[in-house]
Amino acid sequence: MQGVLGLSKGKDGLSMHLFKKHKCSKCDRKFGQREELMHHEQISHSSSVYDCKECNLNFSSMEEMRTHLQRTHSYRGNRES
């Protein structure tokens, strides 16, 4: 149902399609920021699996694996102090 100023009511409540200009080419969902679209595509449409070399757990995104490494294995990357 289209409303005033591009407002519509969908399954997740009111949303502003006016500002959602980044469209997924695989499922036609729209996002307000390119980063949101990229995250959606990586999680929803990617078959890539990222695995932790320390404990062999699998993650659907590089960001999830990075967070796991930081929290579980105290990995901080190759920074020089």
N, C-alpha and C positions, 0 to 999 in steps of 0.2 A: 504494500500500500504506500504510494508516494504521497508525501505531504509538502508542507511549505519549506522552502529553502533547502530542498534535497533531503529532508528528514524522511526516514521510512522506518516502519516497525517490522523487524524480522524476528527470527527465533531467539536472538540474543538481546532483544529489547530495541530501543531507539538507537539509530546510528546515523551519522551524517555522511552520506555518500558524496556530498559536495567536495569533501576533502580527501576522499579515498581514490586517488588517481593511479595507484600502482596495482595493476590487475594481474593475477596469476594466469598464466597461459594454459595451465592444466585443468583448473577447476573453476575459473572465473571469479574467485573471491577477490575482493579489493581491500587495499591497505592504505593508510594515510602516509606511511613512511616506507621508503625502499628497504630499510633494514628489516621491517616487519615482514615484508614480502619475501625477502631472502630467507629469513628464519622459517617462515611457513613452508616455502618450497623445499628447504633442507629437511625439515621434520616430516612433512606430509608426502612428498613426492620423490625423495632421494632413497636409493637403495644402498647408499654408502653406510658402512658400519665402522666405527672407530673403536679400537680395542686398547685397553690399558695393558702395557707391557709388564707392569708390576704384578697384577692380580688376574689378568685375562677377562675382566668384565667388559661388556660391549656397550657402546653408546651410540645414539642416532645422530649426534652432532659433535663437532669439534669442541664447541663451547661447553657441552655437558661433560665431555672427557676432561677438559682443562680444569673445570670446577672440581671434578672428582680427584684429579691429581693434586690440586692445591689443598683440598680438605682432608683427603685420606692419606696421601703420601708426602705431604708437606713439600711438594714440588713447586719451585718458584721460577723455573726457567734458568737460562744461562745468563745471569746478570753478574757483572763484575762490580765489586764493592769499592 
